[in-house]
C-alpha cells in the first residue's frame, strides 16, 4: 500500500526504519527534524506521529510504530520507499 508522505514524514519514517528495530530517542528525532532546542514538554513528535497514523489508517494500514515510554520510538516492520 502506498501512502503519500510529506518530506519530513518520509525522512522520519526512513530514519526509524533504518534503526532496525532499535528505539530512537525523542531528542534524536527532534534533531533530525531540525528542532535545535529539545523541549521535554513539546508535543511536536506526538503530533507528527498522529498525522502519520491518520494517513496510514486512511489507507487501511497499521504503522508498525511502538512508543517506548521515556525512551523514544521503535519501528518494527518493513518499509519500501518509492
Secondary structure, DSSP 8 states (H G I E B T S, - for coil): ------HHHHHHHHHHHHTTT-EEEHHHHHHHTT-SS--TT--HHHHHHHHHHHHHHHTT----EEEETTTEEEE-S-----
